[in-house]
Amino acid sequence: MKVLLSIKPEFAEKILQGQKHYEFRKVLPKAPGLKTVVIYATLPLGKIVGEFDIAEILSDTPRNIWSETATLSGISKRFFNEYFQGKEIAHAIKVKKVRRYRTPRELSSVLASGIAPQSFCYIN
């Protein structure tokens, strides 16, 4: 099983280029055995652009997560702090092996509804 994550296009591109080594989440997918993230770059692109293997998932206070991931985060401390404002737990999915699709795919190629998930959804 894979998980499809909705990711802003600029962050999706940073992951694909190897400039962002962590994807940050307020809520984690809970299905056991997840090994792969499929990257859906949100609008205005609105395409599935690639995937990556999960090296590990870190969960801790936002302060500790930032301390551990800052140099490879691909985002500013300000953005991180705004994203996790008021949260006691932050999650960081560490990117392992990235695969960019030669041709970006329509969302409907993996989701019959063709409707983007707000955060994530499971796919086969």
PENOR-V555551 format. One record per pair of residues at least 24 apart in sequence whose ideal C-beta (glycine too) atoms are under 10 Angstrom apart, sorted by the first residue. I is the first residue (numbers start at 1). J is the second residue. Records with the same first field share a line. If there is no record, write none. Layout:
I->J + J
This chain:
1->29 + 31 + 32 + 33 + 34 + 35 + 36 + 122 + 123 + 124
2->29 + 31 + 34 + 35 + 36 + 37 + 38 + 51 + 54 + 110 + 121 + 122 + 123 + 124
3->28 + 29 + 30 + 31 + 34 + 35 + 36 + 37 + 38 + 51 + 54 + 93 + 117 + 119 + 120 + 121 + 122 + 123
4->29 + 36 + 37 + 38 + 39 + 40 + 48 + 51 + 107 + 110 + 111 + 116 + 117 + 119 + 120 + 121 + 122 + 123
5->29 + 37 + 38 + 39 + 40 + 42 + 51 + 52 + 93 + 117 + 119 + 120 + 121
6->39 + 40 + 41 + 42 + 43 + 107 + 116 + 117 + 118 + 119 + 120 + 121
7->37 + 39 + 40 + 41 + 42 + 49 + 119 + 120
8->41 + 42 + 43 + 45
9->39 + 40 + 41 + 42 + 43 + 44 + 45 + 46 + 47 + 49
10->41 + 45 + 74 + 75
11->39 + 41 + 42 + 74 + 75 + 79
12->39 + 40 + 41 + 42 + 45 + 47 + 48 + 49 + 50 + 100
13->39 + 41 + 45 + 49 + 50 + 74 + 100
14->73 + 74 + 75 + 95
15->39 + 41 + 49 + 50 + 51 + 52 + 74 + 95 + 98 + 100
16->41 + 49 + 50 + 51 + 52 + 95 + 98 + 99 + 100 + 101
17->74 + 98 + 100
18->72 + 74 + 95 + 98
19->72 + 73 + 74
20->72 + 73 + 74 + 75 + 95 + 98
21->52 + 55 + 69 + 71 + 72 + 73 + 74 + 92 + 93 + 94 + 95 + 96 + 98
22->55 + 57 + 58 + 65 + 68 + 69 + 70 + 72 + 73 + 74 + 75 + 80 + 91 + 92 + 93 + 94 + 95
23->52 + 54 + 57 + 73 + 74 + 75 + 91 + 92 + 93 + 94 + 95
24->58 + 62 + 65 + 66 + 69 + 73 + 74 + 75 + 79 + 80 + 83 + 84 + 90 + 91 + 92 + 93
25->57 + 59 + 83 + 84 + 90 + 91 + 92 + 93 + 119 + 120
26->62 + 83 + 84 + 86 + 87 + 89 + 90 + 91 + 119
27->87 + 89 + 91 + 119 + 120
28->57 + 59 + 89 + 91 + 92 + 93 + 119 + 120
29->54 + 57 + 91 + 93 + 119 + 120 + 121 + 122
30->122
31->120 + 122
34->93 + 120 + 122
35->96
36->96 + 97 + 99 + 123
37->93 + 95 + 96 + 98 + 120
38->99 + 101 + 105 + 110 + 120 + 121 + 123
39->95 + 98 + 99 + 100 + 101 + 104
40->104 + 105 + 107 + 110 + 111 + 116 + 117 + 120 + 121
41->104 + 116
42->116 + 118
43->116
45->104
46->104 + 106 + 107 + 116
47->101 + 103 + 104 + 105 + 106 + 107 + 109
48->101 + 104 + 105 + 106 + 107 + 108 + 109 + 110 + 111 + 116 + 123
49->100 + 101 + 103 + 104 + 105
50->98 + 99 + 100 + 101 + 102 + 104 + 105
51->97 + 98 + 99 + 100 + 101
52->93 + 94 + 95 + 96 + 97 + 98 + 99 + 100
53->94 + 95 + 96 + 97 + 98 + 99
54->93 + 94 + 95 + 96 + 97
55->93 + 94 + 95 + 96 + 97
56->92 + 93 + 94 + 96
57->91 + 92 + 93 + 94
58->90 + 91 + 92 + 93 + 94
59->89 + 90 + 91 + 92
60->88 + 89 + 90 + 91 + 92
61->87 + 88 + 89 + 90
62->86 + 87 + 88 + 89 + 90 + 91
63->90
64->89 + 90
65->89 + 90 + 91 + 92
66->90 + 92
68->92 + 94
69->94
